Amino acid sequence: MSLLEVSHVKKIYTTRFGGNKVEALKNVTFSVEEGESIAIMGESGSGKTTLLNILAALDKPTGGKVLLDGQDLAKIKESAIANFRRDHLGFVFQEFNLLDTFSLEDNIYLPLVLAGNGYAQMKARLEPIAAQLGITELLKKYPYEVSGGQKQRAAVARALITNPRLILADEPTGALDSRATDELLKLFGAINMAGQTILMVTHSVKAASHAGRVLFIKDGEVYHQIYRGDSSYEQMYQKISDTLTVLTTGGERA
Amino acid sequence: MSEHKNPAIIGDLPSSQKGKSGSKKERQGTNVTGGRFYAKLAWTGIRNNRRFYLPYILTCAGMVAMYYIISYLTTSPILGQMKGGGVMTSILMLGCGVVFVFSLIFLFYTNSFLTKRRKKEFGLYNILGMGKRSLSWILCWESLIISVLSMIMGLFTGILLSKLAELVMINILRIESDFILSISLQAVVDTTKQFMIIFILLLLNMLYQVWNSNPMELLHSEQEGEKPPKVNWLFALVGIVVLAIAYYLAVSLEDPVQALLIFFVAVIMVIMATYLLFIAGSVALCRLLQKNKRYYYKANHFVSVSSMGYRMKRNGASLASICILCTMVLVMLMSTSCLYIGMEDSLRERYPRNIMFDISGNDTDVSDSEYARELRGLVEESAKEHGETVENVLDYSVVDFAGYGAEDKMYLSLNEERGFEIGSTWQMFVISLDDYNRLAGTKETLSDGEALCYVSKVVYPHDTITLEDGGQAKTWKIKKQVEKFMENGVDSMQVMPSMYIIVPDVGEALAPWLDEVKESGSMLMQKHWCYGVDVDCDDEKQEIIFNGMSEKVQALTERMTEENGGTSPYGYGCECVAAERAGFYELYGGLFFLGIMLGLVFILAAVLMMYYKQISEGYEDQARFEIMQKVGMTKKQIRKSINSQVLTVFFLPLLAAVVHLAFAFPLVYKMLILFGFVNLKLLIIVTGICVLVFAMFYTLVYQITSKAYYSIVSSL
């Protein structure tokens, strides 16, 4: 069984004054196997963010099903949904979303504290992760004192510390310079190698070229997908670029 | 004004958020209409920020109304007609001054809050090519609109409520008047002038801020300062120490005379400590809690503790101000209402009987003289003429003089001049045991060298008392200190402590000195015969009876003087409480009235401060809670955390105010003693009621403002 199964997901927004209906997702179907690293690409307005919100259980689909470990996200009770999110999913955002009132260390502990873990236990869990991400020295600092890349690494640590089944990343490199982007992608690669499943939504061809599989969404549907196979990053980059060109110029399906 | 004439155009104006295209469109109009364009922009700015401007304008209006009402009352013809309306007028003028100064400070505070919010918008205009000159024009228009709006609203409410206030005042002062709604032009002009000054100062301040900043600063001014709070341990420590000293001073004080002085010192210290503790102490406390890892890393405490530190860093100063305002309101309400409610007690204290005669003379024993006998007869006779009888006769002799206390010795000042030092000067009374037993209804006995003693206002810790002067000294062993046995108007009038020495034979006790003053004719030690009666009728009749009495006694005194060969052997004074009551009502009632008015002003200020706190907190917290939700905090947890933080921020000032009040209580009580107020039970009850009413009001405000807060935060 796949880790994540998305079948025929549909999402229709009704504008506030009724009448106009906007179909954000028409019919999305794909599945994610354990240990995979997937990038979802598409233009602005293609429904990427809607899809991610549905995967994160922040939003409910109008039709279709999302199963995580065989559990239907739509069937989780409203009261349990936050806990579910905390225990099964890890998030990395474009804007880092670190709380400026906490030091990096406390930011990383946040989900564990909410789950009721003790300090010693949290510290033990953090140590290897911090070492892997190279932020051990920074833990006592506050978000305003560190660079964007460092903030994003802290955010990754926060996502990893709960041992989630799946990490959802929303444009994780969007606010980073190219050096920080490279470092972060390398880290994602390493984490993925260690067995962590990652699903990333991105605009960036470079970020996508590090994934094992790239899904293209257009007009609310999965339009195309590319497997890395044995390709190098450069070859992958080229493939993605070509697909995007076809996608934007509206050519025939590749 | 133009912005009122054309609502259609105003309605079409873009909001500040979409200001980009709108401003460009508008700018084309600049050349044509000039001022009108700025006026429109100003009006839009106010409309779009009405969540902030409405309460601000309402507060301005409230202050204007309050000022008008007080200033109207000073010009009120009713006060002019009133007997000795001068006291009330000057109390009210004092009130005017307080409201003015307070409005100035407070409006500056709120205005700076508003300016901070608007800076972003101005930065945008600035970047879009609007010069600082134009921004200044907008600011000018804005100030004009706000000041005109609040003046009109304020004066309107003020005029409407002034009659109500006047009725309340008339009721409190117990004067009679007809009901006429009148507008005092002088008060209107005065109010307008005063508030124009305030508004112009506010405008200048805003202009200064705009001229002194660049567009990027303006744009980002709202996001300034998100560094984690630094703990200033020194300030926190100083705050604790200063507060402890102030509390100790307030509680340990024995002498009411010092109370007055210490009160001001203590008030300043408490204010200082409150600010230090709210600003530095609270952050330090949060840091200490954070260091306690077992406490800190709990789902319930984690978010609250860390954000409380930030909250206190941002809000410490204003929370301290709220706390001080609350304390002020409470102290003012409790003391003035106590004085007012306890006024009849104080009157009785000051005038033990309705009609009092005080005959002094050192030559003979007055109470046994022909004069006294005739006076007693005349008093009864006068009462009978009006169909009343005298009751509760108070009839005793006393010798009074000043004493300069040092330990257990009292130095008289019959021969040498002694320095008058407040605190060590005593009012001394010597009274005979017979009189005491009669007045107090006791059967005390004294053997040789013994005396009974009663001390007012302070504690006298010694077992003996020695009187000394001119090389002579007399010492008594104090058999016991007795409870108060009779009221004496002199004692309640003075700030000095009094001591009554009760001895078997007054003449013998003071023999050497009485002889001395008899010879020299000095007034420094005097024998008094006090005679007082009650008559059971209303004040007006009492005064008539009293006038009859005093005429007769006057005639009697003149006859005695003639018989004595032209010089009077007696000094003679008389007073009637009915004639004095109005004056008391005026003073205490005036203070009470002012207490209520200023209480209202301060409450208004506290409410607005809290409202702005909540709103600005709401906007800052919105983003924070959004993140927490994404990270896995349940809505319930978020709500719980918000609740605990908002509650803490909100009720901390009230809690601190109540603690302040508890420690100020003994001090206030001692000060009230100086005003002749001694009813401790009443004071406790009144204080309790004041705190309760205030807390209820506070909670109400909390509920209203927290709604505004939740609606902002929960829009996620």
HADDOCK unambig.tbl for C-alpha pairs under 7 A between the chains (distance, minus, plus):
assign (segid A and resid 82 and name CA) (segid B and resid 632 and name CA) 5.00 0.50 0.50
assign (segid A and resid 82 and name CA) (segid B and resid 633 and name CA) 6.01 0.50 0.50
assign (segid A and resid 82 and name CA) (segid B and resid 634 and name CA) 5.03 0.50 0.50
assign (segid A and resid 83 and name CA) (segid B and resid 632 and name CA) 6.24 0.50 0.50
assign (segid A and resid 85 and name CA) (segid B and resid 632 and name CA) 5.90 0.50 0.50
assign (segid A and resid 86 and name CA) (segid B and resid 631 and name CA) 6.55 0.50 0.50
assign (segid A and resid 86 and name CA) (segid B and resid 632 and name CA) 4.59 0.50 0.50
assign (segid A and resid 97 and name CA) (segid B and resid 627 and name CA) 5.95 0.50 0.50
assign (segid A and resid 99 and name CA) (segid B and resid 624 and name CA) 6.51 0.50 0.50
assign (segid A and resid 101 and name CA) (segid B and resid 228 and name CA) 6.50 0.50 0.50
assign (segid A and resid 101 and name CA) (segid B and resid 306 and name CA) 6.15 0.50 0.50
assign (segid A and resid 101 and name CA) (segid B and resid 307 and name CA) 5.92 0.50 0.50
assign (segid A and resid 101 and name CA) (segid B and resid 310 and name CA) 6.94 0.50 0.50
assign (segid A and resid 102 and name CA) (segid B and resid 306 and name CA) 6.66 0.50 0.50
assign (segid A and resid 111 and name CA) (segid B and resid 631 and name CA) 6.36 0.50 0.50
assign (segid A and resid 111 and name CA) (segid B and resid 632 and name CA) 6.39 0.50 0.50
assign (segid A and resid 113 and name CA) (segid B and resid 297 and name CA) 5.95 0.50 0.50
assign (segid A and resid 113 and name CA) (segid B and resid 298 and name CA) 5.96 0.50 0.50
assign (segid A and resid 113 and name CA) (segid B and resid 299 and name CA) 5.36 0.50 0.50
assign (segid A and resid 114 and name CA) (segid B and resid 299 and name CA) 4.70 0.50 0.50
assign (segid A and resid 114 and name CA) (segid B and resid 633 and name CA) 6.78 0.50 0.50
assign (segid A and resid 116 and name CA) (segid B and resid 298 and name CA) 6.54 0.50 0.50
assign (segid A and resid 116 and name CA) (segid B and resid 299 and name CA) 6.16 0.50 0.50
assign (segid A and resid 119 and name CA) (segid B and resid 293 and name CA) 6.86 0.50 0.50
assign (segid A and resid 119 and name CA) (segid B and resid 297 and name CA) 6.37 0.50 0.50
assign (segid A and resid 144 and name CA) (segid B and resid 227 and name CA) 6.97 0.50 0.50
